[in-house]
Amino acid sequence: MPHLVILYTPSIEAETDMSALCRTLADSMLDQRDDADKQVFPTGGTRVLAYPAVHFAVADGSGDHAFVYLNLRMGAGRSAAVHQRIGDALLAAAKQHFAPVFDTRHIGITLQIDESPGQVFDGKHSNLHPLFNKP
C-alpha cells in the first residue's frame, strides 16, 4: 500500500495520456514527506491504476460530460496535516494534467483518501520492496 485507483469516462482517452497521469501521480506520492521529513509511502508499495468505465452516466446526460474519480487507499497512522498535504498535492497534479481538457469540455474530478484503520485481513506477497529498501 498505498494504492491509488482512477476510474474515468473513456471519452477523455483521446484527449489525454492516462499513463502519464498515473506516472505523475505516483511520483507525487513518492515525493510526499511526513512531519519528520521521512518519505510517507514506500516506493515498492506505491501503485497507481487507471480504469475506463465501460458503463457510466454523468450528470443529466445532456452532453458528453467527463468524470475522473481518484481514490487513494492507505494504511493508518498518518497525521491530519499529512493527509491534507497528500490530498492537496495529488489534486494539484490532477488539475494540472487535465487543464487542457478543461479548456475544451466539461469534466469533473473527485479525489478521496481512505485510511484502513480496522483491517481484518491484509495479506501481501511481493519481491518489490527489497529493490528499494537499501540502506
N, C-alpha and C positions, 0 to 999 in steps of 0.2 A: 504494500500500500504506500502511497496514495494512488487512487485511480480516478482519472477524470474522463467521464463518458460524455460524448457530444451526440445529441440527436438533432437532426436538421431536416428541413424540407429539401428534397433533392433538386428542386428547380434552381437552387443557388450554385450547384456544382459547376455550371457553365460560366459562372461569374467570379469564382474564387477558387483558390487552391486549398482544399481541406487538409491535405497532407502537410502543407506549410503551416497551417493553423495549428495542427497537432504538435509540430516541432516547436513552434513559437511558445505554445502554452507549456509544453514540457520544460523548455529552457527557463521560462518564467518560474515554474515550480521549483526547479533546481537552484535558482538564484535566491530563493526566499531564505531569510535568516530569522532565528528566534531572538528572544530578548538577550541571550548570552552570545549572540553573533555566530551561532552554530547553524549549519545547514538544516533546514526544517525537514526536508524529505530525503530519504535515502535514494541515491542515484539509481541503484539496481532495482528499486521497487516502484519507481515512478513510471506510470503508464498513462497515455492519452489515446483514447479510442474514439473514432467518429463513425456514426451510422446514419445513413439516409433513411428517413421514414418512408416505407413503402406506401403506407396509407396514412392520410392526415387530413385535417380540416383546420384552417386558420381563420379566425375572426368570422365574418358573416358570409364568406365565400364570394364577395363582390369583386375580388381581384386576385391576382397572382401574388398573394402576400406570403412572405417567407418568415421562417422562425428557426431559431437556434437555441437549444436548451443544453446548458453545460451543468453537469453535476459532479462535484468533487467529493469523493468519499475518502475520509482519512481516519486514522486511529485517534483515540482520545489523548488528552494530556497537554494540549497547547493552549496558550492564553487567549483571551478575547482579542487582545491587541494583535496577536499573530494572525488569528482568523481574519481580522479586518484587513491587515496588510496583504495577506494572501488573496482575499477576495478583490480588493482594490487593484492589485497587480494583474490578476487574471482578467478581470473585466476590462481594464485599460488595454491589455493586449488584444482581447477580442474586438473591442471597439475600433482599435487602430487597424486590425486586419480587415474588418468589414466596412471601413469608411468608404471605399469606392462603391460598395454595394448600396450603402445608404444614400449615395448620390443618385442612384438610378431606380430604386424600388423601395417599397415599404417592407421593413423587416423588424422583427422583434428579437431581442437577445435576453435570455434569463440565465443567471448563474446562481446555483445553490451549492452550499457547502454543508455536507452532513458529516457528523462525527459518530463513530461507532462505540459508544461507551459500554453497552451491555451485550457484547458479543457472546453468543452461546457456542460458537464454533468459529475458529479462524485457522484453517489449515493452509499450509504453504509448502511448496516444493519448488526450489529454484537453484540454479547454479549461477545466477546473475550477480548476486550480492558480492561474492568473493572477487569479482572483477574490479569492484570499486572500493572495497574495504581494505585498502592498502595503507599501512602506517606511514 
